[in-house]
Amino acid sequence: MARRPPQPRYSRLDRVNEALREVIGDELERIDDDLLELVTVTGVKTEPDLRHAVVWFDTLKPPQDVAAALAAHRAQLQAAVGRQLRMKRTPELSFSPDPAIAVGTRVEEILRGLRHDEVPPPAGDAEDGKP
């Protein structure tokens, strides 16, 4: 009898974070608020005691306005989590723009800012033809 390769094991907290991300993302589609259009839930980080969770998001609108709108709808989002997930307690949600998106955008800006003539030519490509 052939043995199956070991399946990757994900921690309970990783599974809770992913389930919360999916439920919150689905519920955001149902909320009628112009500020919450085109908001993507990029991740959730739940504390080990499940009392608090930070929901990271990305948006094309001003992040501070979107965070305020999400906070205003927090009770509705938490209620959806409570209805859809079987958990001992529903974590209190807080919302924050995803820092990874801002860092990636900044790196992209820096790379675009480099002018082609500032980049040194590779070794051996001297203009006079000598290595």
Secondary structure as a PSIPRED ss2 file (coil, helix, strand):
# PSIPRED VFORMAT (PSIPRED V4.0)

   1 M C   1.000  0.000  0.000
   2 A C   1.000  0.000  0.000
   3 R C   1.000  0.000  0.000
   4 R C   1.000  0.000  0.000
   5 P C   1.000  0.000  0.000
   6 P C   1.000  0.000  0.000
   7 Q C   1.000  0.000  0.000
   8 P C   1.000  0.000  0.000
   9 R C   1.000  0.000  0.000
  10 Y C   1.000  0.000  0.000
  11 S C   1.000  0.000  0.000
  12 R H   0.000  1.000  0.000
  13 L H   0.000  1.000  0.000
  14 D H   0.000  1.000  0.000
  15 R H   0.000  1.000  0.000
  16 V H   0.000  1.000  0.000
  17 N H   0.000  1.000  0.000
  18 E H   0.000  1.000  0.000
  19 A H   0.000  1.000  0.000
  20 L H   0.000  1.000  0.000
  21 R H   0.000  1.000  0.000
  22 E H   0.000  1.000  0.000
  23 V H   0.000  1.000  0.000
  24 I H   0.000  1.000  0.000
  25 G H   0.000  1.000  0.000
  26 D H   0.000  1.000  0.000
  27 E H   0.000  1.000  0.000
  28 L H   0.000  1.000  0.000
  29 E H   0.000  1.000  0.000
  30 R H   0.000  1.000  0.000
  31 I C   1.000  0.000  0.000
  32 D C   1.000  0.000  0.000
  33 D C   1.000  0.000  0.000
  34 D H   0.000  1.000  0.000
  35 L H   0.000  1.000  0.000
  36 L H   0.000  1.000  0.000
  37 E C   1.000  0.000  0.000
  38 L C   1.000  0.000  0.000
  39 V C   1.000  0.000  0.000
  40 T E   0.000  0.000  1.000
  41 V E   0.000  0.000  1.000
  42 T E   0.000  0.000  1.000
  43 G E   0.000  0.000  1.000
  44 V E   0.000  0.000  1.000
  45 K E   0.000  0.000  1.000
  46 T E   0.000  0.000  1.000
  47 E C   1.000  0.000  0.000
  48 P C   1.000  0.000  0.000
  49 D C   1.000  0.000  0.000
  50 L C   1.000  0.000  0.000
  51 R C   1.000  0.000  0.000
  52 H E   0.000  0.000  1.000
  53 A E   0.000  0.000  1.000
  54 V E   0.000  0.000  1.000
  55 V E   0.000  0.000  1.000
  56 W E   0.000  0.000  1.000
  57 F E   0.000  0.000  1.000
  58 D E   0.000  0.000  1.000
  59 T C   1.000  0.000  0.000
  60 L C   1.000  0.000  0.000
  61 K C   1.000  0.000  0.000
  62 P C   1.000  0.000  0.000
  63 P H   0.000  1.000  0.000
  64 Q H   0.000  1.000  0.000
  65 D H   0.000  1.000  0.000
  66 V H   0.000  1.000  0.000
  67 A H   0.000  1.000  0.000
  68 A H   0.000  1.000  0.000
  69 A H   0.000  1.000  0.000
  70 L H   0.000  1.000  0.000
  71 A H   0.000  1.000  0.000
  72 A H   0.000  1.000  0.000
  73 H C   1.000  0.000  0.000
  74 R H   0.000  1.000  0.000
  75 A H   0.000  1.000  0.000
  76 Q H   0.000  1.000  0.000
  77 L H   0.000  1.000  0.000
  78 Q H   0.000  1.000  0.000
  79 A H   0.000  1.000  0.000
  80 A H   0.000  1.000  0.000
  81 V H   0.000  1.000  0.000
  82 G H   0.000  1.000  0.000
  83 R H   0.000  1.000  0.000
  84 Q H   0.000  1.000  0.000
  85 L C   1.000  0.000  0.000
  86 R C   1.000  0.000  0.000
  87 M C   1.000  0.000  0.000
  88 K C   1.000  0.000  0.000
  89 R C   1.000  0.000  0.000
  90 T C   1.000  0.000  0.000
  91 P C   1.000  0.000  0.000
  92 E E   0.000  0.000  1.000
  93 L E   0.000  0.000  1.000
  94 S E   0.000  0.000  1.000
  95 F E   0.000  0.000  1.000
  96 S E   0.000  0.000  1.000
  97 P E   0.000  0.000  1.000
  98 D C   1.000  0.000  0.000
  99 P H   0.000  1.000  0.000
 100 A H   0.000  1.000  0.000
 101 I H   0.000  1.000  0.000
 102 A H   0.000  1.000  0.000
 103 V H   0.000  1.000  0.000
 104 G H   0.000  1.000  0.000
 105 T H   0.000  1.000  0.000
 106 R H   0.000  1.000  0.000
 107 V H   0.000  1.000  0.000
 108 E H   0.000  1.000  0.000
 109 E H   0.000  1.000  0.000
 110 I H   0.000  1.000  0.000
 111 L H   0.000  1.000  0.000
 112 R H   0.000  1.000  0.000
 113 G H   0.000  1.000  0.000
 114 L C   1.000  0.000  0.000
 115 R C   1.000  0.000  0.000
 116 H H   0.000  1.000  0.000
 117 D H   0.000  1.000  0.000
 118 E H   0.000  1.000  0.000
 119 V C   1.000  0.000  0.000
 120 P C   1.000  0.000  0.000
 121 P C   1.000  0.000  0.000
 122 P C   1.000  0.000  0.000
 123 A C   1.000  0.000  0.000
 124 G C   1.000  0.000  0.000
 125 D C   1.000  0.000  0.000
 126 A C   1.000  0.000  0.000
 127 E C   1.000  0.000  0.000
 128 D C   1.000  0.000  0.000
 129 G C   1.000  0.000  0.000
 130 K C   1.000  0.000  0.000
 131 P C   1.000  0.000  0.000
